[in-house]
Amino acid sequence: MNYLNFHAHQPEISPDMTAVVCFEPSGPLPATPPGQFTACGIHPWSLSKLSAGEIEQCLSVLAEYAGSGLLCAIGETGLDRLNGPELDLQTDIFRRHIELADKYSLPLIIHCVRCYPELLQIKKLSGSAVPWMIHGFNSNVRQLEQLLSHGCFISFGPPAMRGRNVKESLLKAVPLERLCLETDDSPDDIKSIYGTAAAILKIDEAALLEIMNHNFESIFRKTNDR
């Protein structure tokens, strides 16, 4: 079983590590090495840099990629109250990502900052049936419980492994079958994140590796069928 990195921006270079690498649809889709997987979406931060026409072009390219079988997921996409344009625009573009994800049965990799009530309202109204993975979760137990009650997977990266008790308590509060681990855009090694997580959760690292492989299959089923 490989060490699975559920959200990254660079491929893993070791043969025993596999990453879901996120790109934006602003140009040709970069090739990923064998054993690595590709996700694509418009990050909410990028919306401030794009004209309306450029956003539509990116969405058109994203739809082409989604329909081509090249992607294992849509994302990252989402909502950010601290960065990006007005929330109405972010919401509209996020909804369109959800529509593509549902159309092509692809999971969503979601960036969310201080918009969890809005995110959950959108999820309820959309009736989306694909897995939603909240990457880099960094909020509180109340928000965590609400996300879990709506079937979301929760992914933790390096900030959750820095020895802060509040972060460790969040990690422990996630049922193991909903837990994911990632590096995001940090230089951290995914193996070190597994080691730290196993120590926090007080489980054997081999057992954690097995759980993460099961969760990866649960989220990225179409990936494993290729």
N, C-alpha and C positions, 0 to 999 in steps of 0.2 A: 504494500500500500504506500502511495506517495504522501508526502506532506502537501496538503492542499491550501493554497492561498486564495481565499474567496474574493479578494478585491485588491488589485495591484495596478500599477501604471507602467511596469516593466516586466518582461518575462523572467521566470526563474531560470537559472543557468545550470542547475544540478539535475541530473536525470531522475533523482528521487523526489523532486519538487515540481508541483504543477500550479500554475497561476491562471486566474481569470483576469486578463489584461484589458483595461478599459481605454477606449479611444473615442475621439469625437468625429462626427461625420463631416469634417471641414475639408477633407481631401481624400485621396486614395487610402483605402484601409491597409495599414501596414501588415506585412506578413508576420505571423507569429511562429516560433520554432515548433517542431513536432512535440506533441505532448502538452502544449500550452493552448489556452482557449481565449477567444476574443469576444468582448462585449463592446457595444457602441451606443452612445447617447450624447445629448447636448447637456453639458453641465450648466446649472443655473447661473454660475458666475459668467459663463461665456455669452449669455444673452445680452449683457450690457455692451459687448463689443461687436455685436452683429446688427446689421440693418434688418428690417422686416423681410426684405427680399432674400437676404442671406440666410435668415432663419428658415424660410420656406424651402430654400435650396438644400439646407442641411437635413430638414425633415424628409425631403424627397430622396436624398441619398440614403438616409437611415432606413427608409421603407424598402429601398432596393436591397440593401444589405440584409435586412431582416427576412425578406422573401427569398434570398439566395441560398439560405442554409449555412452562411458563413459565421453566424453569431450564436453564442451560447446564451446570451442575455441582452436585454436592453438596459443601457445605463453606462456611466451613472447619470441619473437624472433626479429631479426633485425640487425642493423648495428651500430657500435660505433667506431669512428675514434680515440678516446682517450684511449680506453681499448680494449683488445682482440687482436687476431692475425692479420695477414695481411688482408686487405680488400677483396682481391680476394677470400680467403677462407670463410670469413663471407658472402660475396655475394652468393657464391655457396650454402652454407647451408641455407641461407635465401630463396633462390629460391626454394629449396627443401621443405621447410616449406610451401611456397605458393602453390606448387603443391599438397601437402597433403590437405591443407585447401580447395582448389578448388575441389579436388576429392571427399571430404566428406562433402562439403557445410558447412564448419565451418569458423567463422570469425577469423581474425588475430589480436592478441594483440602485438603491435610493440614497441620495444625500439629503439630509434634513437638519436644518438648524433653526431652532425656536419656532417651528411651524407644525408641531405634532398634532394639535387639534385640527388644523386645516388638512393635514395629510390624512388623518383618520376619517374625516368627513368625506374627502374625495374617494377614499377606498370604499366607504359604505355606499356612496352614490353610484360609483362606477360598476359595482358588482364584479370587479376583476377576479378572475379565477386562477390566475397564475401566481406562483410564489413571489412574495415581496421580501427582499432582504435589505434591512436598514444597515448601511455600512457605517463604520466608525462611530457607533453609538456613544453618546457623551452627555446624557441628560440625567434623569432622576428615576427613582423606582416607580413612581406613579405613572410616568410616561411609558416606562418599560412594561408595566403590567397591562396598560391599554394596548400597546402594540402587540403583545403576546396574545391578548384576548381576541385580536383581529387576525391571528394566524401568521404574523410576521416572523421571519427569521431575524436574528440580531447578530451583527458582526462586530467584533472588537479588534482594534489594532494596538499599536504601541502605546498610546496614551493610557490605556487600561492596564498596562503592565508596569507602570512606573512606581508602584509601591504605595499609592494613595488608597487608604482604607475604603473611601467612598466608591472608588472605581472597582476595587476588588469585590465589594458587596454587590455591585451591579452584575459583575461577571458570574458570581455565585447564584444570583437570582434567576438566571436564564435556565430553563430546562435544557438538559444536554442535547436533546433532539432538535432544539431550535438554535443552538449555538454555532457560530461561525468565527473563523479567525482570519486576519488579513494583515498585510503590511501597508496598504494604501500607497502613498508616495514616499514613504520613509525608506532609509537604507537598511532598516532592520532585517535580519534574517528570519524567515518564517519558522525555521526550526527553533530558534531562540524564543519566539512567541509561544510555540507549543510547549516548550519546556517550562516557561514561566506560568502559563495557564494551567498546566498540569499540577504545578506546585500550589497555586492558589486554590484550585479545586480539590486538591488532595486525592488525585487519581493517578494511576500509572500512565505514563506518556504513551505507551503502546495502546492502551485502552482509549485514550483520547484520540489517537490517530485513527482508530477503527470508527469511533463515533463521527469524526469529521468526514471520513470517507462515506459513511452512510448519509450524512446530511448533505454532502455535495451531490450525491445521487438523487436525493429527494428534491433538491432545487433545480439541478441542471440535468434532468432526465434525458432531454434530447441530445445533450452533449455526449452522454455515455452511450447513446445508440449509434454514434457515428463511427 
